Amino acid sequence: MFMKVVESMQKDRTIEKFSQYPWLNKHHIPSGFKFIILTPVLSAEMILKPTEQSMFFAYRWIKKVSLSKIEDFGLELSNVEEELIPIKVAPSGDITFD
């Protein structure tokens, strides 16, 4: 599906079919794509209730046994960068400095 979208965008000249760099364009090397996968992670300072902890552990287990986003979208590892985004689901605990 993604390749069909890319081909359609190339036909409409929304994106270039070949690289913008002269040497790569001369050798008809196609334009490259970089995909950024945003992965939410729980911050270490979060204080969760036991029910929230169990839901979060269940969520992590499901993510662990399921397909990764890279496999799900059929992307090559060389074109993918994963960024971890901290999420806040509960008030932070008190941080003390000794």
C-alpha positions in Angstrom: 0.0 0.0 0.0 2.8 2.4 0.9 4.5 1.8 -2.4 1.3 2.6 -4.3 1.1 5.9 -2.4 4.7 6.7 -3.2 4.2 5.9 -6.9 1.1 8.1 -7.0 3.0 11.0 -5.4 5.8 10.5 -8.0 3.4 10.7 -10.9 1.9 13.9 -9.5 5.5 15.2 -9.0 4.8 15.8 -5.3 8.1 14.0 -4.6 11.0 13.3 -6.9 11.5 9.8 -8.3 15.2 9.9 -8.1 17.5 11.4 -5.5 18.1 15.2 -5.5 21.9 14.6 -5.3 23.6 14.9 -8.7 25.8 11.8 -8.4 22.9 9.6 -7.2 20.5 11.1 -9.8 23.0 10.4 -12.6 23.0 6.7 -11.6 19.1 6.6 -11.3 19.2 5.8 -7.6 15.7 6.3 -6.1 14.9 8.9 -3.4 15.3 7.6 0.1 12.8 7.7 3.0 13.5 7.8 6.7 10.7 6.6 9.0 10.5 7.8 12.6 8.7 5.3 14.9 7.4 7.0 18.1 7.3 4.5 21.0 5.7 5.6 24.3 7.5 4.6 27.4 6.5 5.0 31.1 8.7 7.4 33.0 10.7 5.8 35.8 9.4 8.4 38.4 5.7 7.5 37.9 3.9 6.2 40.9 1.1 3.8 39.8 -1.7 2.1 41.6 -1.5 -1.8 41.5 -4.3 -1.9 38.9 -2.5 0.6 36.7 0.7 -1.4 37.1 -1.0 -4.6 36.1 -2.5 -2.9 33.0 0.8 -1.4 32.0 2.5 -4.8 32.4 -0.2 -6.4 30.3 0.3 -3.7 27.6 4.1 -4.4 27.6 3.5 -8.1 27.3 1.1 -7.7 24.4 3.6 -5.4 22.7 6.4 -8.0 23.3 4.5 -10.9 21.7 2.9 -9.0 18.8 4.6 -7.8 15.6 6.8 -4.8 16.0 5.7 -1.6 14.1 8.6 -2.1 11.7 7.5 -5.6 10.8 3.8 -4.6 10.7 4.5 -1.8 8.2 7.0 -3.9 6.2 9.8 -1.4 6.6 13.6 -2.0 6.3 15.6 -1.5 9.4 18.1 0.8 7.6 15.3 3.3 6.9 13.8 3.4 10.4 14.7 5.3 13.5 12.9 4.7 16.8 12.4 7.4 19.3 11.2 6.8 22.9 8.6 9.3 24.1 8.0 9.4 27.8 4.3 9.3 28.8 2.8 10.7 32.0 -0.1 8.7 33.3 0.1 9.5 37.0 1.6 12.3 39.2 5.3 12.1 39.7 6.7 11.1 43.0 8.6 13.5 45.2 12.2 13.7 44.2 14.6 14.5 47.0 18.3 15.4 46.7 20.5 14.4 49.6 
